[in-house]
Amino acid sequence: MEFVEQIRRTHRCGVLRATDIGKQVVLMGWVFQVRNLGGQLFITLRDRTGMTQLLFDKDTGVFALAESLRPEWVVAVHGTVLGRGEGNINKNMPTGEIEVNVSKLEVLNKSETTPFPIRDDIDAHEELRLKYRYLDLRRPIMQDRIIKRAKAAGVARRHLDEQGFIEIETPIFMKSTPEGARDFLVPSRIQKGTFYALPQSPQIYKQISMISGYDRYYQIARCFRDEDLRADRQPEFTQVDLEMSFVNEQDVMDLVEGLLSAIILELTGKKVATPFPRMPYDRAMNLFGSDKPDMRFEMPITDLSAIFANSDFAVYKEIIQGGGTVRAIRVPMGARKSRKEIDELGEKAKGFGAKGLGWLKVEEAGLAGSVSKFLKGDDSDNLVNAMDAKVGDLI
C-alpha cells in the first residue's frame, strides 16, 4: 500500500478531458469493464462522477497484476493522460477523447462475483436489488438520482436564502398534535408510560418561529405519518416547509414558482416560463375531475349533455332532467381495445361508484358501440365534433 499512502487522488473518473492530455494523474475507483486484447489491456474505471478508460501495455511492470482485475474490484492507478486519436474516440462517454496510460497500480479491495451486473440495463428482481442495496446504489442511474436529489436541496437552500429566508431546525421528538394523520409514537425510557410523537410536519414549531419574529423561515423537513401508503407518499418523507409573514397569495405563488424554476434549471438545464399557467378550481374539476390534473395527458372531459338531452337513451335523459350531466373522455387510438378490455374498464368505473360505462368507437363508417344506437339525426356528427374525435379514437 506504499503507493496509495504516498500519493493522493488527483482527479475523479468522470472529469478528465482532452485539455488534460499530458498530465500525470492518480485515479481511484471500481473496475467496471475489462477488455484483454493480448498486447494491451483496457480497463474502464468508475466512480460516482463517471468513467475513464485505463490502458495497460504488456511491457509495463503492472500488466500481470492488471490481468487479474475483475469487475467491482477497487483499485488505485497512477498514469499519464493520452489522447485516443480521432478514430478511437468514444462519443458515448464524456471522457471518450482520452485514456490513462497506467504506470502504477494497487488493488485496494477485491470483490466476489456480484449477484447482478452493476449497470443500468439489468433485469434483476427488485427483491434481489434491495437485498444487495449497496450494489444497486452503485448503478449510474441510481447514483444520478441520489446526486440530483442532493442538488435540488442545495438549490432550494440557495434560492430561499436569496429571498431572505433563514433555515431553522426543529425537534423530531415532540408532543402529539391533533392533525389529520396518526402519529408514530416513541416510548420514553425515563417517563414510564409516556410517549414522544414523531412530527407529521414542523407545524407547531413553525408557528412559534413566526410569533417570535422570524418572518421568513424554511426547513427541508423530515415528516412521519402513520397512515396507509399512497401513490405519492410513504410513512416518512421529506418536504420543503415554508412560512412567511406579511404576504398575500401572489407573494406565495411567486416564491414557489421561482423555487421550482430554479431547481428545474439546475437539474435539467431547461428554463421554465413564469408565471405558471393557472386554472380556476371549477374549470379543473370540470375538465379533468381533479384539482391537481396532470397536464401531460391531454384528455379533458367534455360535457355532452346538450346532445343527449333529447335522445332515446332513457338513462342519460333522466340523469340530465334530474340536473346531472353526461360527460365523456376521448382516448386517442383507443378503438384498438377489444370488447373484453372495454368491459374491464366498465368494471373499473363501477369500482369508483359509476353505474356503468357507455362507449363509442370512431370508425370510417361512423360511430359504433354501446351508445351508438341511441344517436339520431345529426347527433353523431355533433358528438364527434364536440369531442374533436378522429378515426381510431375511443369515446
Salt bridges, closest charged atoms under 4 A:
ASP20 OD1 - LYS23 NZ 2.80
GLU72 OE2 - ARG46 NH1 3.04
GLU72 OE1 - ARG138 NH1 2.73
ASP121 OD1 - ARG119 NE 3.16
ASP136 OD2 - ARG129 NH1 3.09
ASP136 OD2 - ARG133 NH1 2.98
ASP136 OD1 - ARG139 NE 2.82
ASP144 OD2 - LYS148 NZ 3.41
GLU167 OE2 - ARG157 NH2 3.00
ASP226 OD2 - ARG182 NH2 3.10
GLU227 OE1 - ARG230 NH2 3.51
GLU227 OE2 - ARG233 NH1 3.44
ASP232 OD2 - LYS292 NZ 3.81
GLU236 OE1 - ARG222 NH2 3.14
ASP241 OD1 - LYS206 NZ 2.54
GLU243 OE1 - LYS206 NZ 3.41
GLU257 OE2 - ARG278 NH2 2.89
ASP294 OD2 - ARG296 NH2 2.65
ASP312 OD1 - LYS376 NZ 3.62
ASP343 OD1 - ARG339 NE 3.17
GLU347 OE2 - LYS350 NZ 3.49
ASP388 OD1 - LYS390 NZ 3.11
ASP393 OD2 - ARG330 NH1 2.93
